[in-house]
Amino acid sequence: MVITERVERQTRHTLSMAPPERGLLLLGDAEDGIVRAVHFDHTAATSGTSYSPDCEALNFLWHNTWRGTFLPLGFKHSHPGDLDRPSSADIEYAGRILEANPWLPRLLMPIVTLRGGYRVTPYAVWKVGGRLRVARIEYRVVREEIVVPTATRTVRRTFQLFGYTITTPLPRPWWRREEFARVQEAYDLERLARSCGVVVGSGGARSLVEDLVRCGLGHVVVIDFDHVSRSNIGSQHVFGGEVGKTKVRALKAQLRRINRFLTVTTCAKRFEDVTDAELADLCGITRGRPANDVLLIGTTDSFAAQAEVNRRALRMGLPSLCAQVYERGEAGEVTFTYPGVTPYCHRCRLADRYRAYEDGYENTVTSAGAPVTSTSRINALAGYVALAMLHHGSGHARWGHILTDIADRNLVQVRMHPDASLPTFDAVLCGNRLCVHSDEAIWLPLAAAPEPGSCPDCGATGDLRDAVRPLPSTGGAR
């Protein structure tokens, strides 16, 4: 068994921090069979003495993310104490996998024990004459040098995978292609490739979505009922040739021009008309995608839609981000929530606004008078926060810690004109006009925690996970 140094460090860190009977799926490069990627099977059924992979979730990821790039080669999982051999249940499960995948000559099954320090004992399971054989094998860690192929290169060759000859067209992982060669260290591209951004309102947010796709986001769901109009050209990042098309269709075409491997799902409906079951199906939760691999983004100019984004994210346990531009584009805001990290929801942060609407306030502010540069600026700020949320828990040197740093400051305001009537800026910046002019962002904590039970949406318990509700069992649209 040959595994790259980077992946070995990743598996060591993951399994050392977790209790016994936790596992990772080993994924091999299609050209040489080396283990070049892993997936932590965090939804597996585990106990103190057993580990059963989550087949439904892994099959979903195999068909939607890894297929054509990596081959599943086995599982690396930890045992309690000094038990450094596969159990009878491990071997039985390996036999079922080999039976279902006759192309796979053997299944790698390295066992990790933690007593006395991290130790790997490598095994493989294969079939001979209909009977299962188990043997200890060599284990080598190699340093990987990423060789970026040309944009048109597709691997179509015969190669040896543990003595088994396979001939098939298998491209390199798209996030390791030339388009992403300069940002290999800038993001966790493998993590972003399996993540999903659900965008509610695709007009003003278009540059935000395009930037996230250029960062390597692999799945996008776009929800918007509107059509591109000629008046959008001066205020949104649309083109004359798109006039008359649905905004979701226009954005999908543009995103696929950026990354042809991108998965884009569109829904031309009002967000309020999309059921929880439909939304779960659109973003893949019903097929095994973890909720924290989904980011729900609300960028509409409708208070009702933005409020529904907050409620829906809370019920479904999804991280969420909302962005809005103020009157004439002189300022704007970003709010965000992440269950288990941020203590309070969008409603808690914007309580005065919610009360005003509930008392009958009618908003007359439109995008009229707002420069497109204001939209671009708020999208850039939202993109920064989105990357922090998508990388949370990844351990990435640049992004992995950001969300924890800003968790209690989940209302961000940016002033884009010096005449913006926002006293908070003068208070925070001490009114020093000699050193500031505009384009300042301030990250605001709550002045005081809301009373428990005071928020109708999250309950103001300080833990957004308390608001999660089970998904309905009915299927949704595909």
HELIX and SHEET records of a PDB file:
HELIX    1   1 GLU A    5  MET A   17  1                                  13    
HELIX    2   2 CYS A   55  LEU A   61  1                                   7    
HELIX    3   3 TRP A   62  TRP A   66  3                                   5    
HELIX    4   4 SER A   88  ALA A  100  1                                  13    
HELIX    5   5 TRP A  174  ARG A  176  5                                   3    
HELIX    6   6 GLU A  178  VAL A  183  5                                   6    
HELIX    7   7 LEU A  189  ARG A  194  1                                   6    
HELIX    8   8 ARG A  206  ARG A  214  1                                   9    
HELIX    9   9 ARG A  230  ASN A  232  5                                   3    
HELIX   10  10 GLY A  240  GLU A  242  5                                   3    
HELIX   11  11 LYS A  247  ILE A  258  1                                  12    
HELIX   12  12 PHE A  271  ASP A  273  5                                   3    
HELIX   13  13 ASP A  276  LEU A  282  1                                   7    
HELIX   14  14 ILE A  285  ARG A  287  5                                   3    
HELIX   15  15 ALA A  291  ASP A  293  5                                   3    
HELIX   16  16 PHE A  303  MET A  316  1                                  14    
HELIX   17  17 GLU A  327  GLY A  329  5                                   3    
HELIX   18  18 HIS A  346  ARG A  349  1                                   4    
HELIX   19  19 ALA A  351  GLU A  358  1                                   8    
HELIX   20  20 VAL A  372  LEU A  390  1                                  19    
HELIX   21  21 ILE A  402  ILE A  406  1                                   5    
HELIX   22  22 PRO A  423  VAL A  428  1                                   6    
HELIX   23  23 LEU A  464  ALA A  467  5                                   4    
SHEET    1   A 2 VAL A   2  THR A   4  0                                        
SHEET    2   A 2 ARG A 140  VAL A 142  1                                        
SHEET    1   B 5 VAL A  35  PHE A  40  0                                        
SHEET    2   B 5 GLY A  23  ASP A  29 -1                                        
SHEET    3   B 5 PHE A  70  HIS A  79 -1                                        
SHEET    4   B 5 ILE A 111  THR A 113  1                                        
SHEET    5   B 5 ARG A 119  THR A 121 -1                                        
SHEET    1   C 2 ALA A  45  THR A  46  0                                        
SHEET    2   C 2 TYR A  51  SER A  52 -1                                        
SHEET    1   D 3 ARG A 106  LEU A 108  0                                        
SHEET    2   D 3 TYR A 123  VAL A 128 -1                                        
SHEET    3   D 3 ARG A 131  ARG A 136 -1                                        
SHEET    1   E 2 ARG A 156  LEU A 161  0                                        
SHEET    2   E 2 TYR A 164  PRO A 169 -1                                        
SHEET    1   F 8 THR A 263  CYS A 267  0                                        
SHEET    2   F 8 HIS A 219  ILE A 223  1                                        
SHEET    3   F 8 CYS A 196  VAL A 200  1                                        
SHEET    4   F 8 VAL A 294  GLY A 298  1                                        
SHEET    5   F 8 SER A 320  VAL A 325  1                                        
SHEET    6   F 8 ALA A 331  THR A 337 -1                                        
SHEET    7   F 8 LEU A 411  ARG A 415 -1                                        
SHEET    8   F 8 GLU A 440  LEU A 444 -1                                        
END                                                                             
